Amino acid sequence: MANLTVRNVPDDVHRALRAQAKAHGRSAEAEVRQILGDALIPSNRLHLGDALAALGRQLDLSDEDVDALESAHDLTPQSSPG
């Protein structure tokens, strides 16, 4: 995990951060991690594996169907044009 140092945080922002952290039962550092995570990584983001599994269920694909798709897949490297 990376470390992050934030300098020159205004006193009123620091006080508000500590108050919010206390209200959530966390340290100020844990509160900052939560705030950053909430702001930068949306909870409704698409997880590709979950989406593919849901699609397979929706299409009612069997293991045999997946095997057939894999065996038909051309693994030959694509040549560059020209």
FIGUTOR-806585 format. One line per field, with one value per residue (C-alpha): residue in three letters; x, z, y; residue number from 1. Coordinates in nm, 4 decimals, always signed. Layout:
<sites>
res (ala_...) .
X (X_...) .
Z (Z_...) .
Y (Y_...) .
n (NUM_...) .
</sites>
This chain:
<sites>
res (met_ala_asn_leu_thr_val_arg_asn_val_pro_asp_asp_val_his_arg_ala_leu_arg_ala_gln_ala_lys_ala_his_gly_arg_ser_ala_glu_ala_glu_val_arg_gln_ile_leu_gly_asp_ala_leu_ile_pro_ser_asn_arg_leu_his_leu_gly_asp_ala_leu_ala_ala_leu_gly_arg_gln_leu_asp_leu_ser_asp_glu_asp_val_asp_ala_leu_glu_ser_ala_his_asp_leu_thr_pro_gln_ser_ser_pro_gly) .
X (+0.0000_+0.1185_+0.1679_+0.0323_+0.1188_-0.1107_+0.0364_-0.1214_-0.4683_-0.6683_-0.7468_-1.1228_-1.0980_-0.8833_-1.1315_-1.4208_-1.2282_-1.1588_-1.5238_-1.6499_-1.4019_-1.5146_-1.8792_-1.7944_-1.5831_-1.2640_-0.9287_-0.8756_-0.6410_-0.9028_-1.1617_-0.9361_-0.8916_-1.2693_-1.3332_-1.0745_-1.2052_-1.5651_-1.4678_-1.2441_-1.3847_-1.7595_-1.9491_-2.1587_-1.8596_-1.8765_-1.6833_-1.6063_-1.6026_-1.9402_-2.0836_-1.9587_-2.0944_-2.4327_-2.4356_-2.3606_-2.6479_-2.8791_-2.7923_-2.8167_-2.4710_-2.3589_-2.0011_-2.0254_-2.1204_-1.8200_-1.5920_-1.7238_-1.6624_-1.3087_-1.2245_-1.3543_-1.1452_-0.8601_-0.5412_-0.3319_-0.1622_-0.3036_-0.0664_-0.0100_-0.1520_+0.0746) .
Z (+0.0000_-0.0749_+0.1756_+0.1197_+0.3007_+0.2705_+0.3808_+0.4581_+0.5417_+0.6744_+1.0452_+0.9905_+0.7432_+0.9875_+1.2696_+1.0479_+0.9459_+1.3074_+1.4022_+1.1102_+1.1916_+1.5536_+1.4445_+1.2298_+1.5002_+1.2962_+1.3188_+1.1074_+0.8870_+0.8347_+0.7589_+0.4893_+0.3331_+0.3297_+0.1811_-0.0926_-0.1723_-0.1904_-0.4145_-0.6535_-0.6739_-0.7324_-0.5597_-0.8724_-1.1003_-1.3383_-1.2343_-1.5597_-1.4110_-1.2457_-1.5700_-1.7737_-1.5215_-1.5237_-1.9040_-1.9046_-1.6629_-1.8670_-2.1846_-1.9947_-2.1174_-2.0099_-1.9529_-2.2898_-2.4576_-2.3046_-2.4096_-2.7661_-2.7719_-2.6409_-2.8943_-3.1809_-3.0711_-3.3122_-3.1122_-3.4202_-3.3762_-3.6036_-3.8757_-3.9227_-4.2419_-4.5291) .
Y (+0.0000_+0.3509_+0.6317_+0.9797_+1.3006_+1.6018_+1.9325_+2.2678_+2.1389_+2.4352_+2.4146_+2.4196_+2.1285_+1.9320_+1.9950_+1.8857_+1.5739_+1.4793_+1.5393_+1.3283_+1.0531_+1.0496_+1.0316_+0.7287_+0.5653_+0.5881_+0.7572_+1.0676_+0.8649_+0.5921_+0.8607_+1.0104_+0.6647_+0.6164_+0.9620_+0.9074_+0.5608_+0.6812_+0.9722_+0.7811_+0.4287_+0.4290_+0.1496_+0.0905_+0.0291_-0.2622_-0.5716_-0.7515_-1.1010_-1.0475_-0.9060_-1.2015_-1.4526_-1.2770_-1.2812_-1.6532_-1.7152_-1.4932_-1.6838_-2.0141_-2.1222_-2.4674_-2.5834_-2.7583_-2.4290_-2.2556_-2.5420_-2.5173_-2.1424_-2.1872_-2.4579_-2.2429_-1.9442_-1.8723_-1.8181_-1.7319_-1.3941_-1.1274_-1.0135_-0.6455_-0.4895_-0.3935) .
n (1_2_3_4_5_6_7_8_9_10_11_12_13_14_15_16_17_18_19_20_21_22_23_24_25_26_27_28_29_30_31_32_33_34_35_36_37_38_39_40_41_42_43_44_45_46_47_48_49_50_51_52_53_54_55_56_57_58_59_60_61_62_63_64_65_66_67_68_69_70_71_72_73_74_75_76_77_78_79_80_81_82) .
</sites>
